[in-house]
Amino acid sequence: MRVPARHAVIAGAQRLAGRLPPRWDRRVREVGKMAIAHHGRRISPLRTIEYTVQRRRSRYLVVPFGDGQLMVDSRDDEVGRTVFLTGGYERWQMETVLSMLAEDGRRVEGTVFVDAGANIGTSTVDALLRGGFGRAASFEPEPHNLRLLAANAALNGLADRVDIHPVALSDTDGTVLLQRSPTNFGDHRVVPGGSGPAGNGPGGDEKVECRQLDALVGEGRLDPEAVGLFWCDTQGHELKVLRGATTLAAAGVPHLIEFCPWVLGEEAPGLEDHLALTFSHIVDIHAGAPIRPADLPELRRKYQRHGFTDLLLIP
């Protein structure tokens, strides 16, 4: 499985930028995107100025997004801002994964795309409009993101193809504490253990419902055999999500997960053990290279303080 050369350059730049302080990390990324006309020439100093002006005028902005359009919250300094500036969000990861799966003889056309941590629908919309998937099952527990997810499905004529689940995926059924970020609406996190009172986080914490994906399968709400890809970006909650989604691995469904050790914290070694036991092939899509289970601790040390990568997992 090979990463396209252009995407390999982008991934290398991301790793370099990830070693810098957060403020310079963003600046280096944006300069790099301008230099290579990343995703269609839309990012520019003028576009940045336009965003600054528009966010003062309106909380919500509808902007071009690949083959569709998205409504974003102008207060969101990560997902909303990136979509406005570039017209995409993590699209190269999607393109890289689909290219790798096709190279391996795995086709996703007409299958179900399962999106854990769907946010406002960036991956869901791209999967249906560009990726060839037939349907999506999108999981998002945060109420504000959830409303934008539903709006964006409707905005792109996809409402009848997206099953929206207003829950956090986990390894149990019940409630968990969701800690909100006040500026990065893609960085809301489930608090480990789900303990503590709601309302104390910087963005206003909230208790939300959580479900095991396996329980939904048992209820007949999802057929693992129909799933073409499980996309999991849950800000450090990945181990519990995977532990509650064993039916997908048993059905041979490919997974794409974010691997960010400094967010995973103490759960990183447990996630490594789970990956080693569950998946026969692990590919670091940023490097375009297979990872042996024995190499996962070294990968963790590489990203222990800054940066992250995404792993394609084949059961």
MOHULIN-V306651 format. One record per residue. RES is the residue in three letters. NEAR is the number of other C-alpha atoms within 10 Angstrom. Layout:
res={RES/RES}
near={NEAR/NEAR}
This chain:
res={MET/ARG/VAL/PRO/ALA/ARG/HIS/ALA/VAL/ILE/ALA/GLY/ALA/GLN/ARG/LEU/ALA/GLY/ARG/LEU/PRO/PRO/ARG/TRP/ASP/ARG/ARG/VAL/ARG/GLU/VAL/GLY/LYS/MET/ALA/ILE/ALA/HIS/HIS/GLY/ARG/ARG/ILE/SER/PRO/LEU/ARG/THR/ILE/GLU/TYR/THR/VAL/GLN/ARG/ARG/ARG/SER/ARG/TYR/LEU/VAL/VAL/PRO/PHE/GLY/ASP/GLY/GLN/LEU/MET/VAL/ASP/SER/ARG/ASP/ASP/GLU/VAL/GLY/ARG/THR/VAL/PHE/LEU/THR/GLY/GLY/TYR/GLU/ARG/TRP/GLN/MET/GLU/THR/VAL/LEU/SER/MET/LEU/ALA/GLU/ASP/GLY/ARG/ARG/VAL/GLU/GLY/THR/VAL/PHE/VAL/ASP/ALA/GLY/ALA/ASN/ILE/GLY/THR/SER/THR/VAL/ASP/ALA/LEU/LEU/ARG/GLY/GLY/PHE/GLY/ARG/ALA/ALA/SER/PHE/GLU/PRO/GLU/PRO/HIS/ASN/LEU/ARG/LEU/LEU/ALA/ALA/ASN/ALA/ALA/LEU/ASN/GLY/LEU/ALA/ASP/ARG/VAL/ASP/ILE/HIS/PRO/VAL/ALA/LEU/SER/ASP/THR/ASP/GLY/THR/VAL/LEU/LEU/GLN/ARG/SER/PRO/THR/ASN/PHE/GLY/ASP/HIS/ARG/VAL/VAL/PRO/GLY/GLY/SER/GLY/PRO/ALA/GLY/ASN/GLY/PRO/GLY/GLY/ASP/GLU/LYS/VAL/GLU/CYS/ARG/GLN/LEU/ASP/ALA/LEU/VAL/GLY/GLU/GLY/ARG/LEU/ASP/PRO/GLU/ALA/VAL/GLY/LEU/PHE/TRP/CYS/ASP/THR/GLN/GLY/HIS/GLU/LEU/LYS/VAL/LEU/ARG/GLY/ALA/THR/THR/LEU/ALA/ALA/ALA/GLY/VAL/PRO/HIS/LEU/ILE/GLU/PHE/CYS/PRO/TRP/VAL/LEU/GLY/GLU/GLU/ALA/PRO/GLY/LEU/GLU/ASP/HIS/LEU/ALA/LEU/THR/PHE/SER/HIS/ILE/VAL/ASP/ILE/HIS/ALA/GLY/ALA/PRO/ILE/ARG/PRO/ALA/ASP/LEU/PRO/GLU/LEU/ARG/ARG/LYS/TYR/GLN/ARG/HIS/GLY/PHE/THR/ASP/LEU/LEU/LEU/ILE/PRO}
near={16/16/21/15/10/11/19/18/15/18/21/13/15/20/19/15/20/20/14/15/10/13/8/13/18/16/13/17/17/18/14/17/20/17/12/13/14/18/16/13/14/18/22/17/13/11/14/16/11/13/17/13/11/14/16/10/11/11/12/15/16/15/17/15/19/19/12/16/19/27/21/24/22/23/18/18/14/16/23/25/21/18/23/26/23/24/22/25/22/13/17/18/18/18/18/21/24/19/18/20/19/13/12/10/9/14/16/20/13/15/18/26/26/27/26/27/28/28/28/29/25/23/26/28/27/22/25/23/17/15/18/17/23/19/24/25/20/26/26/24/25/25/14/13/21/22/14/20/28/18/19/24/24/14/16/16/14/19/16/10/16/24/18/18/17/19/24/29/30/27/22/17/16/15/17/26/23/25/23/23/17/15/16/16/22/21/19/21/20/25/17/17/8/16/12/13/11/15/15/12/14/11/16/13/21/21/21/18/18/22/23/23/27/24/17/13/15/12/10/10/13/19/15/23/14/17/24/26/28/23/22/23/22/27/17/25/23/25/23/19/24/25/19/20/23/16/19/26/19/13/14/17/19/21/22/23/19/18/25/23/25/18/18/22/12/12/17/22/16/13/22/19/15/15/20/16/11/15/18/12/17/21/21/18/25/21/19/20/14/17/18/12/18/11/11/19/15/11/18/20/12/14/18/18/14/20/21/22/19/19/23/25/24/18/17}
